[in-house]
Amino acid sequence: METPLEFTQDERRCTFALKLEQYLISRIDGLRKQNDGDRNWDETAKLRGRIAELKILRELMAKESAVLRE
């Protein structure tokens, strides 16, 4: 079921949202660096999945209107 999730401009610019965005960017970068190493298929798939989830969260904060998938 899809539920609309909307953030106001103030919510996207609040201190928490800005800090969360920086954390997500840093975490995605760190996971990408880990993925550059010599990993087996399962480890690579897990890292890619974690990266994808973090990117979804980052995109939700960036959009004026987003859809939350349950």
N, CA, C and O atoms as a GROMACS GRO file, in nm:
protein
  280
    1MET      N    1   0.084  -0.118   0.000
    1MET     CA    2   0.000   0.000   0.000
    1MET      C    3   0.088   0.124   0.000
    1MET      O    4   0.186   0.131   0.074
    2GLU      N    5   0.053   0.220  -0.081
    2GLU     CA    6   0.132   0.342  -0.091
    2GLU      C    7   0.063   0.456  -0.017
    2GLU      O    8  -0.057   0.481  -0.036
    3THR      N    9   0.139   0.525   0.065
    3THR     CA   10   0.089   0.638   0.141
    3THR      C   11   0.168   0.761   0.102
    3THR      O   12   0.291   0.758   0.106
    4PRO      N   13   0.101   0.870   0.064
    4PRO     CA   14   0.177   0.991   0.031
    4PRO      C   15   0.251   1.042   0.154
    4PRO      O   16   0.196   1.046   0.264
    5LEU      N   17   0.374   1.078   0.134
    5LEU     CA   18   0.456   1.133   0.241
    5LEU      C   19   0.509   1.266   0.192
    5LEU      O   20   0.582   1.273   0.094
    6GLU      N   21   0.471   1.373   0.261
    6GLU     CA   22   0.514   1.505   0.218
    6GLU      C   23   0.586   1.576   0.330
    6GLU      O   24   0.547   1.568   0.447
    7PHE      N   25   0.693   1.644   0.294
    7PHE     CA   26   0.768   1.726   0.387
    7PHE      C   27   0.755   1.871   0.343
    7PHE      O   28   0.762   1.901   0.224
    8THR      N   29   0.736   1.959   0.438
    8THR     CA   30   0.734   2.100   0.404
    8THR      C   31   0.876   2.146   0.377
    8THR      O   32   0.973   2.077   0.409
    9GLN      N   33   0.887   2.263   0.318
    9GLN     CA   34   1.019   2.319   0.291
    9GLN      C   35   1.094   2.340   0.423
    9GLN      O   36   1.215   2.317   0.430
   10ASP      N   37   1.023   2.383   0.526
   10ASP     CA   38   1.087   2.402   0.657
   10ASP      C   39   1.136   2.269   0.715
   10ASP      O   40   1.244   2.264   0.774
   11GLU      N   41   1.058   2.164   0.698
   11GLU     CA   42   1.100   2.033   0.748
   11GLU      C   43   1.225   1.983   0.677
   11GLU      O   44   1.313   1.923   0.739
   12ARG      N   45   1.233   2.008   0.546
   12ARG     CA   46   1.350   1.963   0.470
   12ARG      C   47   1.473   2.046   0.502
   12ARG      O   48   1.586   2.002   0.478
   13ARG      N   49   1.454   2.164   0.555
   13ARG     CA   50   1.568   2.252   0.586
   13ARG      C   51   1.600   2.262   0.734
   13ARG      O   52   1.691   2.336   0.773
   14CYS      N   53   1.528   2.187   0.819
   14CYS     CA   54   1.555   2.194   0.962
   14CYS      C   55   1.692   2.131   0.992
   14CYS      O   56   1.745   2.056   0.910
   15THR      N   57   1.745   2.161   1.107
   15THR     CA   58   1.877   2.112   1.146
   15THR      C   59   1.884   1.961   1.142
   15THR      O   60   1.982   1.905   1.092
   16PHE      N   61   1.782   1.894   1.193
   16PHE     CA   62   1.782   1.748   1.193
   16PHE      C   63   1.790   1.693   1.051
   16PHE      O   64   1.870   1.603   1.024
   17ALA      N   65   1.707   1.746   0.962
   17ALA     CA   66   1.705   1.696   0.824
   17ALA      C   67   1.839   1.717   0.756
   17ALA      O   68   1.886   1.630   0.683
   18LEU      N   69   1.901   1.831   0.779
   18LEU     CA   70   2.032   1.859   0.718
   18LEU      C   71   2.139   1.765   0.773
   18LEU      O   72   2.223   1.716   0.697
   19LYS      N   73   2.135   1.740   0.902
   19LYS     CA   74   2.232   1.647   0.962
   19LYS      C   75   2.207   1.506   0.913
   19LYS      O   76   2.302   1.432   0.884
   20LEU      N   77   2.080   1.467   0.902
   20LEU     CA   78   2.047   1.334   0.852
   20LEU      C   79   2.095   1.318   0.709
   20LEU      O   80   2.149   1.213   0.673
   21GLU      N   81   2.076   1.419   0.627
   21GLU     CA   82   2.122   1.413   0.489
   21GLU      C   83   2.273   1.395   0.482
   21GLU      O   84   2.322   1.315   0.402
   22GLN      N   85   2.347   1.468   0.562
   22GLN     CA   86   2.493   1.454   0.563
   22GLN      C   87   2.534   1.314   0.609
   22GLN      O   88   2.628   1.256   0.555
   23TYR      N   89   2.464   1.261   0.708
   23TYR     CA   90   2.493   1.126   0.755
   23TYR      C   91   2.468   1.025   0.643
   23TYR      O   92   2.551   0.937   0.619
   24LEU      N   93   2.355   1.038   0.575
   24LEU     CA   94   2.321   0.944   0.468
   24LEU      C   95   2.423   0.949   0.356
   24LEU      O   96   2.464   0.845   0.304
   25ILE      N   97   2.465   1.068   0.318
   25ILE     CA   98   2.566   1.084   0.213
   25ILE      C   99   2.696   1.016   0.256
   25ILE      O  100   2.758   0.944   0.177
   26SER      N  101   2.737   1.040   0.379
   26SER     CA  102   2.861   0.981   0.431
   26SER      C  103   2.851   0.829   0.437
   26SER      O  104   2.945   0.759   0.401
   27ARG      N  105   2.738   0.780   0.483
   27ARG     CA  106   2.719   0.635   0.496
   27ARG      C  107   2.716   0.568   0.358
   27ARG      O  108   2.776   0.462   0.340
   28ILE      N  109   2.649   0.628   0.263
   28ILE     CA  110   2.645   0.574   0.127
   28ILE      C  111   2.785   0.569   0.070
   28ILE      O  112   2.824   0.469   0.009
   29ASP      N  113   2.862   0.675   0.089
   29ASP     CA  114   3.000   0.679   0.040
   29ASP      C  115   3.084   0.569   0.102
   29ASP      O  116   3.162   0.502   0.034
   30GLY      N  117   3.069   0.550   0.234
   30GLY     CA  118   3.144   0.446   0.302
   30GLY      C  119   3.108   0.306   0.252
   30GLY      O  120   3.196   0.222   0.234
   31LEU      N  121   2.979   0.282   0.231
   31LEU     CA  122   2.937   0.151   0.181
   31LEU      C  123   2.986   0.129   0.037
   31LEU      O  124   3.022   0.017   0.001
   32ARG      N  125   2.986   0.233  -0.043
   32ARG     CA  126   3.038   0.220  -0.180
   32ARG      C  127   3.186   0.184  -0.179
   32ARG      O  128   3.231   0.104  -0.260
   33LYS      N  129   3.261   0.244  -0.088
   33LYS     CA  130   3.403   0.212  -0.077
   33LYS      C  131   3.423   0.067  -0.034
   33LYS      O  132   3.512  -0.002  -0.083
   34GLN      N  133   3.339   0.021   0.059
   34GLN     CA  134   3.347  -0.119   0.100
   34GLN      C  135   3.316  -0.211  -0.018
   34GLN      O  136   3.378  -0.317  -0.034
   35ASN      N  137   3.222  -0.170  -0.099
   35ASN     CA  138   3.179  -0.251  -0.213
   35ASN      C  139   3.288  -0.258  -0.321
   35ASN      O  140   3.289  -0.351  -0.402
   36ASP      N  141   3.378  -0.160  -0.322
   36ASP     CA  142   3.488  -0.161  -0.419
   36ASP      C  143   3.590  -0.269  -0.390
   36ASP      O  144   3.669  -0.306  -0.476
   37GLY      N  145   3.588  -0.321  -0.267
   37GLY     CA  146   3.684  -0.424  -0.230
   37GLY      C  147   3.648  -0.558  -0.292
   37GLY      O  148   3.548  -0.572  -0.362
   38ASP      N  149   3.732  -0.656  -0.265
   38ASP     CA  150   3.712  -0.790  -0.318
   38ASP      C  151   3.609  -0.863  -0.232
   38ASP      O  152   3.640  -0.909  -0.123
   39ARG      N  153   3.487  -0.871  -0.283
   39ARG     CA  154   3.377  -0.933  -0.209
   39ARG      C  155   3.313  -1.043  -0.293
   39ARG      O  156   3.318  -1.040  -0.416
   40ASN      N  157   3.254  -1.139  -0.223
   40ASN     CA  158   3.180  -1.241  -0.297
   40ASN      C  159   3.043  -1.186  -0.338
   40ASN      O  160   3.007  -1.074  -0.301
   41TRP      N  161   2.970  -1.264  -0.415
   41TRP     CA  162   2.843  -1.217  -0.471
   41TRP      C  163   2.744  -1.180  -0.362
   41TRP      O  164   2.677  -1.076  -0.373
   42ASP      N  165   2.731  -1.261  -0.257
   42ASP     CA  166   2.636  -1.234  -0.149
   42ASP      C  167   2.668  -1.105  -0.076
   42ASP      O  168   2.579  -1.025  -0.049
   43GLU      N  169   2.794  -1.085  -0.042
   43GLU     CA  170   2.834  -0.963   0.028
   43GLU      C  171   2.808  -0.840  -0.059
   43GLU      O  172   2.762  -0.737  -0.009
   44THR      N  173   2.839  -0.850  -0.186
   44THR     CA  174   2.816  -0.740  -0.279
   44THR      C  175   2.667  -0.708  -0.288
   44THR      O  176   2.629  -0.591  -0.286
   45ALA      N  177   2.583  -0.810  -0.296
   45ALA     CA  178   2.438  -0.790  -0.304
   45ALA      C  179   2.385  -0.723  -0.178
   45ALA      O  180   2.300  -0.634  -0.187
   46LYS      N  181   2.434  -0.764  -0.063
   46LYS     CA  182   2.391  -0.702   0.064
   46LYS      C  183   2.431  -0.556   0.070
   46LYS      O  184   2.351  -0.471   0.109
   47LEU      N  185   2.553  -0.525   0.031
   47LEU     CA  186   2.598  -0.387   0.032
   47LEU      C  187   2.516  -0.301  -0.065
   47LEU      O  188   2.478  -0.189  -0.032
   48ARG      N  189   2.489  -0.354  -0.182
   48ARG     CA  190   2.409  -0.280  -0.280
   48ARG      C  191   2.268  -0.255  -0.228
   48ARG      O  192   2.211  -0.148  -0.252
   49GLY      N  193   2.212  -0.352  -0.158
   49GLY     CA  194   2.079  -0.334  -0.100
   49GLY      C  195   2.078  -0.227   0.008
   49GLY      O  196   1.985  -0.147   0.014
   50ARG      N  197   2.180  -0.225   0.091
   50ARG     CA  198   2.190  -0.122   0.195
   50ARG      C  199   2.205   0.016   0.132
   50ARG      O  200   2.144   0.112   0.178
   51ILE      N  201   2.286   0.024   0.029
   51ILE     CA  202   2.305   0.151  -0.041
   51ILE      C  203   2.173   0.197  -0.101
   51ILE      O  204   2.138   0.315  -0.091
   52ALA      N  205   2.099   0.107  -0.162
   52ALA     CA  206   1.972   0.142  -0.225
   52ALA      C  207   1.872   0.196  -0.122
   52ALA      O  208   1.804   0.295  -0.148
   53GLU      N  209   1.864   0.132  -0.005
   53GLU     CA  210   1.773   0.178   0.099
   53GLU      C  211   1.810   0.318   0.149
   53GLU      O  212   1.722   0.402   0.170
   54LEU      N  213   1.939   0.342   0.169
   54LEU     CA  214   1.982   0.474   0.215
   54LEU      C  215   1.954   0.581   0.110
   54LEU      O  216   1.918   0.694   0.145
   55LYS      N  217   1.970   0.546  -0.016
   55LYS     CA  218   1.940   0.641  -0.123
   55LYS      C  219   1.792   0.675  -0.127
   55LYS      O  220   1.755   0.789  -0.155
   56ILE      N  221   1.706   0.577  -0.100
   56ILE     CA  222   1.562   0.603  -0.095
   56ILE      C  223   1.532   0.703   0.017
   56ILE      O  224   1.455   0.797  -0.004
   57LEU      N  225   1.591   0.683   0.133
   57LEU     CA  226   1.570   0.776   0.244
   57LEU      C  227   1.618   0.917   0.210
   57LEU      O  228   1.551   1.016   0.239
   58ARG      N  229   1.735   0.924   0.147
   58ARG     CA  230   1.789   1.054   0.108
   58ARG      C  231   1.697   1.124   0.008
   58ARG      O  232   1.674   1.244   0.018
   59GLU      N  233   1.645   1.049  -0.088
   59GLU     CA  234   1.556   1.105  -0.188
   59GLU      C  235   1.424   1.151  -0.127
   59GLU      O  236   1.368   1.252  -0.170
   60LEU      N  237   1.374   1.078  -0.028
   60LEU     CA  238   1.250   1.118   0.039
   60LEU      C  239   1.264   1.256   0.103
   60LEU      O  240   1.172   1.337   0.098
   61MET      N  241   1.380   1.280   0.162
   61MET     CA  242   1.403   1.409   0.226
   61MET      C  243   1.421   1.521   0.124
   61MET      O  244   1.396   1.637   0.156
   62ALA      N  245   1.462   1.488   0.004
   62ALA     CA  246   1.492   1.590  -0.097
   62ALA      C  247   1.366   1.631  -0.174
   62ALA      O  248   1.359   1.744  -0.224
   63LYS      N  249   1.269   1.544  -0.185
   63LYS     CA  250   1.151   1.571  -0.266
   63LYS      C  251   1.049   1.652  -0.189
   63LYS      O  252   1.035   1.639  -0.067
   64GLU      N  253   0.977   1.736  -0.262
   64GLU     CA  254   0.867   1.811  -0.199
   64GLU      C  255   0.752   1.718  -0.168
   64GLU      O  256   0.682   1.737  -0.069
   65SER      N  257   0.732   1.618  -0.251
   65SER     CA  258   0.627   1.521  -0.230
   65SER      C  259   0.683   1.385  -0.269
   65SER      O  260   0.739   1.369  -0.378
   66ALA      N  261   0.667   1.289  -0.182
   66ALA     CA  262   0.720   1.156  -0.209
   66ALA      C  263   0.615   1.053  -0.172
   66ALA      O  264   0.518   1.084  -0.103
   67VAL      N  265   0.636   0.932  -0.217
   67VAL     CA  266   0.545   0.823  -0.184
   67VAL      C  267   0.620   0.723  -0.099
   67VAL      O  268   0.728   0.678  -0.135
   68LEU      N  269   0.562   0.690   0.014
   68LEU     CA  270   0.620   0.593   0.106
   68LEU      C  271   0.564   0.456   0.072
   68LEU      O  272   0.442   0.438   0.071
   69ARG      N  273   0.650   0.361   0.046
   69ARG     CA  274   0.607   0.225   0.016
   69ARG      C  275   0.617   0.140   0.141
   69ARG      O  276   0.723   0.133   0.204
   70GLU      N  277   0.508   0.075   0.176
   70GLU     CA  278   0.506  -0.010   0.296
   70GLU      C  279   0.525  -0.154   0.259
   70GLU      O  280   0.527  -0.241   0.346
   0.00000   0.00000   0.00000
